[in-house]
Amino acid sequence: MKPTLHFIGTGTPETRGQLNEGGFILQTNYALLWIDPGPGTSQCKLKLRQPDACIVTSHERGHDADLINAKENVTESKKVASVELIKKESGWKIKTPDGTISYITGKIKLIDTKQYAADTIIFFAHGQEEEIITKLKPKLTILTGHTKELLKRGPLYFARELQKKTKVQTIAAQDNTTVDLNTYSGTAEQKGLAKFG
């Protein structure tokens, strides 16, 4: 199975009622991880096995790991199957055999930016995207955790604007969006024909 992200909810407490707060699921050949499940978790229509782990970035409403029957809840760095979960000051870095994902959930000190270098960067916190994308040049950037301000502005327009400025593929996740990271070049390397000749 190709690494896939399923965004169950892309909202925040301030957009409750407009967007779900369900977090997202990372599904790979190696592990099934639920990241920041929230009240919108019950809206998940996917037929999935029990998650190997549930990552909780914050102990506040909207990040309710108790809603998920995972084998374990993860709040510190550890390895689950072949997936390495690395706790950072403002989020997580997830290393799989297929690629690396950084999940940024807060402000980052500019000196610490390189710690978040990854194939795919998912932003829950908004405000530093352009600066971080320009510096790290991931293959794919995904925006989630949409605030009222961003909803007024339009997440899709903001993603397009970021993509134009940074030249990095950027998408705004929506509730119930599935992203195949290979399709979006989030992990796959392009192969030349010489290898097949």
N, CA, C and O of each residue as an XYZ file, in Angstrom:
788
protein
N       0.833     -1.183      0.000
C       0.000      0.000      0.000
C       0.876      1.244      0.000
O       1.844      1.334      0.755
N       0.530      2.190     -0.844
C       1.243      3.460     -0.879
C       0.877      4.254      0.365
O      -0.233      4.110      0.877
N       1.792      5.095      0.869
C       1.438      5.918      2.024
C       0.273      6.839      1.673
O       0.295      7.541      0.662
N      -0.731      6.820      2.523
C      -1.948      7.590      2.278
C      -2.324      8.364      3.527
O      -2.218      7.856      4.643
N      -2.763      9.594      3.329
C      -3.284     10.420      4.418
C      -4.784     10.565      4.225
O      -5.245     10.897      3.133
N      -5.539     10.319      5.274
C      -6.993     10.509      5.252
C      -7.308     11.631      6.243
O      -7.145     11.450      7.450
N      -7.754     12.779      5.751
C      -8.104     13.905      6.622
C      -9.573     13.777      7.004
O     -10.460     14.038      6.191
N      -9.822     13.373      8.248
C     -11.188     13.174      8.730
C     -11.814     14.516      9.076
O     -12.989     14.751      8.794
N     -11.035     15.388      9.680
C     -11.513     16.722     10.022
C     -10.390     17.720      9.889
O      -9.251     17.429     10.256
N     -10.696     18.902      9.364
C      -9.675     19.923      9.122
C      -9.948     21.194      9.911
O      -9.348     22.237      9.649
N     -10.851     21.106     10.874
C     -11.240     22.292     11.628
C     -10.486     22.468     12.926
O      -9.619     21.674     13.289
N     -10.845     23.532     13.609
C     -10.314     23.887     14.923
C     -11.519     24.153     15.821
O     -12.645     24.208     15.328
N     -11.307     24.321     17.128
C     -12.461     24.626     17.988
C     -13.255     25.847     17.517
O     -14.472     25.893     17.696
N     -12.586     26.832     16.921
C     -13.308     28.032     16.483
C     -14.132     27.812     15.211
O     -15.003     28.624     14.897
N     -13.872     26.734     14.481
C     -14.673     26.454     13.282
C     -15.615     25.275     13.503
O     -16.177     24.725     12.555
N     -15.779     24.897     14.770
C     -16.699     23.801     15.110
C     -18.083     24.135     14.551
O     -18.568     25.257     14.695
N     -18.698     23.166     13.923
C     -20.000     23.381     13.296
C     -19.867     23.650     11.807
O     -20.794     23.390     11.041
N     -18.709     24.175     11.391
C     -18.441     24.397      9.971
C     -17.558     23.282      9.408
O     -17.744     22.826      8.280
N     -16.594     22.859     10.224
C     -15.663     21.798      9.832
C     -15.550     20.784     10.960
O     -15.723     21.129     12.129
N     -15.263     19.547     10.616
C     -15.015     18.513     11.629
C     -13.660     18.739     12.286
O     -12.762     19.346     11.702
N     -13.531     18.245     13.499
C     -12.239     18.194     14.181
C     -11.914     16.720     14.362
O     -12.089     16.173     15.451
N     -11.452     16.087     13.322
C     -11.207     14.650     13.394
C      -9.772     14.245     13.223
O      -9.446     13.063     13.327
N      -8.895     15.211     12.961
C      -7.502     14.872     12.732
C      -7.321     14.142     11.413
O      -8.136     14.267     10.500
N      -6.234     13.375     11.328
C      -5.990     12.625     10.096
C      -5.351     11.278     10.412
O      -4.838     11.045     11.506
N      -5.400     10.412      9.421
C      -4.876      9.055      9.539
C      -3.736      8.902      8.541
O      -3.860      9.302      7.384
N      -2.624      8.322      8.990
C      -1.542      7.934      8.094
C      -1.598      6.424      7.968
O      -1.460      5.697      8.951
N      -1.804      5.963      6.744
C      -1.917      4.532      6.476
C      -0.765      4.131      5.559
O      -0.631      4.661      4.456
N       0.072      3.190      6.020
C       1.187      2.681      5.224
C       1.159      1.158      5.254
O       0.291      0.556      5.885
N       2.116      0.542      4.567
C       2.267     -0.916      4.647
C       2.688     -1.353      6.038
O       2.521     -2.516      6.405
N       3.227     -0.436      6.804
C       3.878     -0.776      8.067
C       3.040     -0.458      9.293
O       3.139     -1.147     10.308
N       2.225      0.570      9.210
C       1.476      0.995     10.396
C       0.259      1.818      9.998
O       0.190      2.388      8.909
N      -0.697      1.861     10.920
C      -1.876      2.714     10.789
C      -1.856      3.643     12.001
O      -1.979      3.196     13.142
N      -1.701      4.937     11.740
C      -1.588      5.922     12.813
C      -2.709      6.942     12.707
O      -3.020      7.419     11.616
N      -3.318      7.279     13.842
C      -4.325      8.336     13.872
C      -3.689      9.520     14.576
O      -3.229      9.394     15.711
N      -3.659     10.665     13.917
C      -3.014     11.844     14.473
C      -4.078     12.875     14.847
O      -4.876     13.297     14.010
N      -4.073     13.264     16.100
C      -4.982     14.270     16.658
C      -6.460     14.014     16.382
O      -7.138     14.875     15.822
N      -6.967     12.849     16.763
C      -8.405     12.635     16.595
C      -9.170     13.605     17.483
O      -8.716     13.952     18.574
N     -10.312     14.032     17.019
C     -11.117     14.976     17.796
C     -12.577     14.602     17.752
O     -12.923     13.481     17.380
N     -13.446     15.538     18.130
C     -14.885     15.252     18.172
C     -15.453     14.764     16.836
O     -16.440     14.028     16.826
N     -14.850     15.158     15.712
C     -15.339     14.736     14.405
C     -14.934     13.326     14.028
O     -15.285     12.846     12.950
N     -14.204     12.662     14.898
C     -13.738     11.300     14.640
C     -14.888     10.362     14.317
O     -14.753      9.461     13.489
N     -16.009     10.574     14.968
C     -17.168      9.699     14.745
C     -17.693      9.809     13.317
O     -18.467      8.959     12.876
N     -17.279     10.847     12.589
C     -17.718     11.034     11.206
C     -16.912     10.184     10.218
O     -17.236     10.137      9.031
N     -15.874      9.520     10.702
C     -15.019      8.722      9.828
C     -15.811      7.568      9.227
O     -16.363      6.741      9.953
N     -15.865      7.515      7.916
C     -16.615      6.473      7.212
C     -15.698      5.367      6.684
O     -16.167      4.408      6.071
N     -14.394      5.502      6.921
C     -13.447      4.503      6.434
C     -13.538      3.227      7.250
O     -13.733      3.270      8.464
N     -13.401      2.118      6.595
C     -13.369      0.816      7.271
C     -11.901      0.464      7.491
O     -11.236     -0.058      6.596
N     -11.412      0.753      8.676
C     -10.002      0.551      8.983
C      -9.842     -0.410     10.146
O     -10.738     -0.557     10.977
N      -8.696     -1.057     10.193
C      -8.389     -1.908     11.343
C      -8.030     -1.014     12.526
O      -7.940      0.206     12.394
N      -7.828     -1.635     13.669
C      -7.446     -0.885     14.862
C      -6.107     -0.180     14.611
O      -5.163     -0.809     14.134
N      -6.015      1.117     14.925
C      -4.748      1.824     14.718
C      -3.629      1.241     15.581
O      -3.864      0.779     16.698
N      -2.415      1.272     15.044
C      -1.255      0.835     15.818
C      -0.927      1.851     16.903
O      -0.442      1.494     17.977
N      -1.195      3.111     16.613
C      -0.924      4.158     17.600
C      -1.752      5.390     17.278
O      -2.195      5.597     16.148
N      -1.940      6.188     18.295
C      -2.646      7.457     18.176
C      -1.697      8.538     18.695
O      -1.276      8.489     19.851
N      -1.361      9.502     17.857
C      -0.471     10.596     18.256
C      -1.326     11.773     18.707
O      -2.246     12.199     18.008
N      -1.004     12.284     19.880
C      -1.736     13.421     20.440
C      -0.757     14.578     20.581
O       0.230     14.474     21.308
N      -1.029     15.689     19.883
C      -0.115     16.825     19.943
C      -0.462     17.796     21.059
O       0.378     18.595     21.474
N      -1.693     17.731     21.548
C      -2.129     18.678     22.572
C      -3.213     18.022     23.411
O      -4.051     17.286     22.890
N      -3.193     18.288     24.694
C      -4.217     17.722     25.575
C      -5.340     18.733     25.780
O      -5.620     19.147     26.905
N      -5.967     19.119     24.696
C      -7.096     20.034     24.767
C      -8.231     19.458     23.939
O      -8.026     18.550     23.135
N      -9.406     19.982     24.137
C     -10.552     19.517     23.362
C     -10.251     19.714     21.888
O      -9.718     20.750     21.489
N     -10.582     18.748     21.100
C     -10.257     18.784     19.683
C      -9.117     17.830     19.355
O      -8.865     17.534     18.187
N      -8.431     17.350     20.386
C      -7.346     16.377     20.220
C      -7.621     15.260     21.217
O      -6.875     15.092     22.181
N      -8.682     14.500     20.993
C      -9.188     13.563     21.990
C      -8.832     12.120     21.670
O      -9.611     11.414     21.029
N      -7.670     11.682     22.108
C      -7.226     10.318     21.818
C      -8.138      9.278     22.447
O      -8.179      8.136     21.987
N      -8.867      9.652     23.487
C      -9.749      8.696     24.153
C     -10.857      8.193     23.228
O     -11.488      7.175     23.511
N     -11.094      8.902     22.126
C     -12.136      8.499     21.188
C     -11.707      7.328     20.309
O     -12.542      6.694     19.664
N     -10.417      7.043     20.281
C      -9.872      6.010     19.404
C      -9.391      4.829     20.231
O      -8.708      5.002     21.241
N      -9.750      3.634     19.798
C      -9.288      2.421     20.465
C      -7.990      1.971     19.795
O      -7.963      0.973     19.074
N      -6.918      2.722     20.045
C      -5.618      2.389     19.460
C      -4.875      1.440     20.388
O      -5.175      1.345     21.578
N      -3.906      0.746     19.824
C      -3.081     -0.138     20.649
C      -2.325      0.666     21.695
O      -2.056      0.173     22.790
N      -1.979      1.920     21.353
C      -1.352      2.803     22.334
C      -1.484      4.259     21.896
O      -1.587      4.560     20.707
N      -1.478      5.158     22.889
C      -1.462      6.588     22.633
C      -0.021      7.065     22.771
O       0.661      6.729     23.739
N       0.433      7.841     21.806
C       1.826      8.255     21.769
C       1.928      9.747     22.047
O       1.313     10.559     21.356
N       2.701     10.100     23.055
C       2.944     11.510     23.356
C       4.438     11.827     23.362
O       4.820     12.986     23.518
N       5.280     10.822     23.195
C       6.736     10.996     23.159
C       7.305     10.196     21.984
O       6.628      9.326     21.437
N       8.539     10.490     21.602
C       9.189      9.811     20.477
C       9.257      8.305     20.714
O       9.518      7.849     21.827
N       9.016      7.537     19.640
C       9.126      6.077     19.729
C       9.016      5.479     18.339
O       8.747      6.189     17.370
N       9.222      4.181     18.241
C       9.090      3.471     16.971
C       7.873      2.564     17.057
O       7.707      1.828     18.030
N       7.020      2.618     16.036
C       5.834      1.772     15.950
C       5.953      1.021     14.629
O       5.912      1.624     13.556
N       6.100     -0.301     14.715
C       6.368     -1.124     13.529
C       7.623     -0.553     12.861
O       8.639     -0.388     13.537
N       7.590     -0.249     11.573
C       8.756      0.321     10.877
C       8.652      1.833     10.745
O       9.325      2.432      9.907
N       7.821      2.447     11.560
C       7.608      3.891     11.493
C       8.190      4.540     12.743
O       7.858      4.167     13.868
N       9.068      5.521     12.520
C       9.685      6.234     13.636
C       8.916      7.530     13.886
O       8.748      8.343     12.977
N       8.456      7.714     15.109
C       7.710      8.905     15.511
C       8.634      9.761     16.371
O       9.066      9.336     17.443
N       8.934     10.964     15.898
C       9.890     11.825     16.589
C       9.179     13.087     17.060
O       8.737     13.902     16.250
N       9.074     13.237     18.364
C       8.417     14.403     18.967
C       9.318     15.617     18.799
O      10.514     15.562     19.084
N       8.735     16.702     18.336
C       9.438     17.978     18.192
C       8.743     19.005     19.079
O       7.641     18.769     19.573
N       9.394     20.139     19.273
C       8.814     21.181     20.123
C       7.462     21.662     19.591
O       6.548     21.942     20.365
N       7.345     21.754     18.266
C       6.107     22.259     17.660
C       5.504     21.263     16.688
O       5.098     21.634     15.587
N       5.444     19.996     17.088
C       4.828     18.993     16.237
C       5.557     17.665     16.264
O       6.153     17.281     17.270
N       5.496     16.964     15.121
C       6.063     15.616     15.009
C       6.752     15.452     13.665
O       6.399     16.103     12.682
N       7.736     14.573     13.645
C       8.343     14.119     12.403
C       8.091     12.621     12.351
O       8.373     11.906     13.312
N       7.564     12.150     11.241
C       7.204     10.746     11.085
C       8.035     10.176      9.938
O       7.877     10.580      8.785
N       8.923      9.234     10.264
C       9.791      8.627      9.254
C       9.280      7.232      8.937
O       9.201      6.373      9.815
N       8.932      7.015      7.671
C       8.522      5.695      7.208
C       9.563      5.225      6.190
O      10.347      6.041      5.707
N       9.592      3.945      5.854
C      10.504      3.485      4.809
C      10.225      4.153      3.454
O      11.088      4.155      2.576
N       9.026      4.717      3.285
C       8.647      5.347      2.021
C       8.928      6.838      1.968
O       8.881      7.425      0.886
N       9.217      7.471      3.096
C       9.450      8.905      3.110
C       9.203      9.494      4.490
O       8.850      8.786      5.433
N       9.395     10.795      4.585
C       9.284     11.495      5.859
C       8.188     12.551      5.792
O       8.032     13.247      4.789
N       7.428     12.653      6.891
C       6.354     13.643      7.012
C       6.618     14.461      8.267
O       6.898     13.904      9.329
N       6.531     15.779      8.148
C       6.559     16.639      9.332
C       5.170     17.214      9.523
O       4.530     17.663      8.572
N       4.714     17.194     10.764
C       3.410     17.748     11.135
C       3.693     18.904     12.081
O       4.077     18.693     13.231
N       3.503     20.128     11.594
C       3.832     21.332     12.357
C       2.560     21.889     12.979
O       1.602     22.219     12.281
N       2.569     21.989     14.311
C       1.353     22.378     15.038
C       1.487     23.693     15.795
O       0.564     24.092     16.505
N       2.607     24.361     15.656
C       2.802     25.621     16.371
C       3.918     26.427     15.741
O       4.489     26.036     14.723
N       4.220     27.557     16.358
C       5.293     28.429     15.870
C       6.639     27.728     16.037
O       6.873     27.010     17.009
N       7.510     27.956     15.066
C       8.845     27.363     15.079
C       9.874     28.484     15.157
O       9.746     29.502     14.477
N      10.890     28.293     15.986
C      12.012     29.231     16.013
C      12.773     29.035     14.705
O      13.018     27.902     14.291
N      13.145     30.131     14.060
C      13.826     30.034     12.767
C      15.074     29.162     12.832
O      15.408     28.480     11.863
N      15.747     29.180     13.945
C      16.960     28.375     14.100
C      16.651     26.870     14.077
O      17.521     26.061     13.753
N      15.410     26.500     14.422
C      15.010     25.089     14.493
C      14.332     24.571     13.224
O      13.950     23.402     13.169
N      14.179     25.411     12.216
C      13.413     25.046     11.023
C      13.903     23.756     10.374
O      13.086     22.929      9.968
N      15.211     23.564     10.266
C      15.754     22.385      9.561
C      15.347     21.068     10.212
O      15.338     20.033      9.546
N      15.009     21.090     11.504
C      14.563     19.866     12.185
C      13.287     19.306     11.561
O      12.978     18.126     11.726
N      12.551     20.151     10.847
C      11.266     19.759     10.279
C      11.362     19.417      8.791
O      10.336     19.222      8.140
N      12.583     19.343      8.243
C      12.763     19.001      6.830
C      12.146     17.628      6.569
O      12.386     16.681      7.317
N      11.343     17.526      5.492
C      10.639     16.281      5.176
C      10.182     16.302      3.725
O      10.193     17.342      3.067
N       9.780     15.129      3.240
C       9.200     15.039      1.897
C       7.863     15.768      1.852
O       7.554     16.477      0.893
N       7.075     15.580      2.911
C       5.749     16.197      3.020
C       5.680     16.955      4.336
O       6.057     16.431      5.385
N       5.195     18.196      4.276
C       4.981     18.967      5.498
C       3.492     19.275      5.605
O       2.881     19.802      4.676
N       2.921     18.933      6.762
C       1.518     19.229      7.051
C       1.504     20.345      8.087
O       2.088     20.213      9.163
N       0.833     21.446      7.756
C       0.735     22.582      8.669
C      -0.622     22.587      9.344
O      -1.649     22.666      8.670
N      -0.640     22.503     10.674
C      -1.861     22.755     11.443
C      -1.860     24.208     11.890
O      -2.904     24.861     11.887
N      -0.706     24.714     12.269
C      -0.579     26.110     12.686
C      -0.332     26.965     11.446
O       0.374     26.552     10.527
N      -0.911     28.137     11.430
C      -0.761     29.012     10.269
C      -0.015     30.282     10.649
O      -0.133     30.781     11.768
N       0.750     30.792      9.702
C       1.466     32.031      9.926
C       2.905     32.001      9.433
O       3.452     33.040      9.065
N       3.522     30.829      9.422
C       4.921     30.730      8.994
C       5.088     29.865      7.744
O       6.214     29.538      7.368
N       4.008     29.499      7.111
C       4.089     28.535      6.005
C       5.065     28.964      4.917
O       5.960     28.203      4.550
N       4.898     30.177      4.400
C       5.722     30.602      3.269
C       7.210     30.553      3.616
O       8.023     30.066      2.830
N       7.549     31.049      4.773
C       8.942     31.081      5.212
C       9.519     29.664      5.350
O      10.636     29.398      4.906
N       8.758     28.767      5.963
C       9.230     27.397      6.184
C       9.313     26.627      4.867
O      10.292     25.922      4.621
N       8.300     26.758      4.026
C       8.300     26.056      2.734
C       9.481     26.522      1.889
O      10.180     25.705      1.290
N       9.702     27.828      1.840
C      10.801     28.382      1.048
C      12.144     27.857      1.535
O      13.028     27.562      0.731
N      12.294     27.744      2.830
C      13.565     27.287      3.404
C      13.772     25.779      3.224
O      14.878     25.344      2.905
N      12.719     24.978      3.426
C      12.867     23.518      3.430
C      12.583     22.843      2.090
O      13.067     21.737      1.849
N      11.821     23.477      1.225
C      11.490     22.931     -0.097
C      11.021     21.473     -0.056
O      11.649     20.615     -0.675
N       9.930     21.176      0.661
C       9.396     19.805      0.638
C       8.833     19.495     -0.750
O       8.676     20.394     -1.575
N       8.535     18.239     -0.999
C       7.901     17.859     -2.263
C       6.430     18.245     -2.267
O       5.860     18.543     -3.317
N       5.810     18.237     -1.071
C       4.383     18.517     -0.943
C       4.123     19.203      0.387
O       4.719     18.859      1.407
N       3.219     20.183      0.358
C       2.763     20.852      1.571
C       1.249     20.706      1.645
O       0.551     20.877      0.645
N       0.745     20.386      2.840
C      -0.699     20.242      3.050
C      -1.109     21.159      4.198
O      -0.464     21.183      5.246
N      -2.180     21.909      3.991
C      -2.714     22.806      5.015
C      -3.941     22.174      5.651
O      -4.813     21.669      4.944
N      -4.019     22.195      6.968
C      -5.183     21.716      7.710
C      -5.340     22.608      8.938
O      -4.596     23.578      9.081
N      -6.277     22.311      9.821
C      -6.493     23.150     10.999
C      -6.973     24.531     10.609
O      -6.454     25.538     11.091
N      -7.970     24.578      9.730
C      -8.431     25.846      9.172
C      -9.153     26.697     10.221
O     -10.079     26.236     10.888
N      -8.711     27.931     10.347
C      -9.306     28.890     11.281
C     -10.433     29.653     10.593
O     -10.608     29.548      9.379
N     -11.199     30.424     11.372
C     -12.257     31.256     10.778
C     -11.665     32.237      9.775
O     -12.228     32.461      8.703
N     -10.534     32.814     10.130
C      -9.877     33.779      9.239
C      -9.508     33.129      7.907
O      -9.713     33.718      6.846
N      -8.963     31.910      7.968
C      -8.585     31.220      6.738
C      -9.821     30.805      5.937
O      -9.800     30.837      4.707
N     -10.889     30.418      6.624
C     -12.124     30.070      5.909
C     -12.662     31.273      5.141
O     -13.135     31.127      4.014
N     -12.594     32.463      5.744
C     -13.043     33.680      5.051
C     -12.178     33.949      3.828
O     -12.680     34.320      2.767
N     -10.892     33.762      3.985
C      -9.930     34.006      2.909
C     -10.046     32.957      1.810
O      -9.862     33.248      0.628
N     -10.358     31.721      2.230
C     -10.469     30.603      1.295
C      -9.226     29.742      1.328
O      -8.206     30.126      0.755
N      -9.275     28.571      1.989
C      -8.096     27.705      2.077
C      -7.511     27.323      0.714
O      -6.291     27.252      0.562
N      -8.373     27.077     -0.274
C      -7.877     26.690     -1.601
C      -7.107     27.833     -2.255
O      -6.071     27.610     -2.882
N      -7.619     29.064     -2.107
C      -6.926     30.227     -2.671
C      -5.592     30.453     -1.973
O      -4.591     30.776     -2.613
N      -5.587     30.280     -0.649
C      -4.349     30.448      0.112
C      -3.321     29.406     -0.326
O      -2.142     29.725     -0.479
N      -3.760     28.165     -0.526
C      -2.849     27.106     -0.977
C      -2.273     27.443     -2.354
O      -1.078     27.262     -2.587
N      -3.110     27.928     -3.255
C      -2.632     28.301     -4.599
C      -1.617     29.440     -4.525
O      -0.602     29.437     -5.222
N      -1.916     30.412     -3.663
C      -1.025     31.556     -3.471
C       0.341     31.088     -2.950
O       1.383     31.524     -3.437
N       0.320     30.201     -1.961
C       1.571     29.657     -1.421
C       2.343     28.891     -2.488
O       3.565     29.008     -2.581
N       1.633     28.111     -3.288
C       2.289     27.324     -4.332
C       2.964     28.240     -5.354
O       4.085     27.969     -5.784
N       2.286     29.322     -5.743
C       2.877     30.269     -6.701
C       4.134     30.912     -6.132
O       5.140     31.047     -6.830
N       4.075     31.308     -4.860
C       5.208     32.005     -4.240
C       6.389     31.081     -3.973
O       7.540     31.490     -4.126
N       6.117     29.833     -3.572
C       7.190     28.926     -3.139
C       7.617     27.921     -4.202
O       8.683     27.317     -4.088
N       6.805     27.740     -5.220
C       7.058     26.739     -6.271
C       7.050     25.315     -5.714
O       7.677     24.419     -6.278
N       6.333     25.112     -4.599
C       6.177     23.791     -3.983
C       4.705     23.421     -4.039
O       3.845     24.226     -3.682
N       4.414     22.210     -4.486
C       3.024     21.772     -4.576
C       2.357     21.885     -3.209
O       2.845     21.331     -2.224
N       1.233     22.611     -3.158
C       0.543     22.892     -1.900
C      -0.944     22.636     -2.078
O      -1.554     23.114     -3.035
N      -1.527     21.880     -1.152
C      -2.965     21.639     -1.193
C      -3.579     21.984      0.159
O      -2.927     21.882      1.199
N      -4.824     22.389      0.126
C      -5.594     22.636      1.347
C      -6.490     21.424      1.553
O      -7.401     21.172      0.764
N      -6.226     20.678      2.617
C      -7.064     19.512      2.910
C      -8.466     19.986      3.264
O      -8.647     21.082      3.796
N      -9.439     19.165      2.967
C     -10.822     19.408      3.354
C     -11.287     18.182      4.124
O     -10.671     17.119      4.038
N     -12.367     18.326      4.875
C     -12.906     17.176      5.596
C     -13.113     16.017      4.625
O     -13.631     16.201      3.523
N     -12.708     14.834      5.041
C     -12.848     13.595      4.266
C     -12.015     13.565      2.985
O     -12.375     12.884      2.025
N     -10.911     14.296      2.969
C      -9.981     14.270      1.841
C      -8.993     13.122      2.032
O      -8.498     12.902      3.138
N      -8.708     12.393      0.959
C      -7.665     11.373      0.979
C      -6.554     11.820      0.041
O      -6.809     12.215     -1.096
N      -5.323     11.757      0.526
C      -4.165     12.164     -0.263
C      -3.214     10.978     -0.372
O      -2.659     10.525      0.629
N      -3.028     10.478     -1.585
C      -2.045      9.431     -1.863
C      -0.716     10.158     -2.057
O      -0.551     10.891     -3.032
N       0.220      9.966     -1.152
C       1.458     10.738     -1.195
C       2.285     10.470     -2.443
O       3.012     11.358     -2.887
N       2.201      9.283     -3.023
C       2.920      9.029     -4.271
C       2.300      9.798     -5.430
O       3.023     10.313     -6.283
N       0.986      9.883     -5.473
C       0.310     10.621     -6.536
C       0.685     12.091     -6.502
O       0.863     12.721     -7.544
N       0.805     12.634     -5.299
C       1.141     14.046     -5.142
C       2.642     14.279     -5.048
O       3.074     15.371     -4.681
N       3.434     13.280     -5.371
C       4.893     13.382     -5.314
C       5.398     13.641     -3.906
O       6.486     14.185     -3.722
N       4.614     13.256     -2.920
C       5.023     13.472     -1.539
C       6.084     12.506     -1.071
O       6.780     12.792     -0.097
N       6.235     11.359     -1.737
C       7.292     10.422     -1.347
C       7.995      9.812     -2.554
O       9.175      9.472     -2.466
N       7.308      9.668     -3.666
C       7.872      8.921     -4.795
C       8.932      9.718     -5.541
O       8.776     10.917     -5.776
N       9.986      9.052     -5.900
C      11.012      9.638     -6.751
C      10.675      9.261     -8.189
O      10.241      8.142     -8.460
N      10.875     10.192     -9.099
C      10.644      9.898    -10.498
C      11.780      9.005    -10.983
O      12.944      9.253    -10.668
N      11.452      7.983    -11.738
C      12.455      7.043    -12.226
C      12.691      7.275    -13.716
O      11.744      7.453    -14.482
N      13.948      7.272    -14.115
C      14.284      7.417    -15.523
C      14.088      6.102    -16.258
O      14.081      5.038    -15.639
N      13.930      6.169    -17.558
C      13.728      4.966    -18.368
C      15.000      4.132    -18.496
O      14.922      2.953    -18.840
N      16.163      4.710    -18.228
C      17.427      3.980    -18.367
C      17.458      2.725    -17.508
O      18.082      1.734    -17.886
N      16.799      2.752    -16.367
C      16.781      1.591    -15.473
C      16.025      0.411    -16.074
O      16.221     -0.731    -15.659
N      15.164      0.684    -17.047
C      14.330     -0.368    -17.622
C      14.886     -0.885    -18.944
O      14.319     -1.819    -19.512
N      15.969     -0.314    -19.450
C      16.497     -0.654    -20.760
C      17.462     -1.734    -20.712
O      17.996     -2.132    -21.748
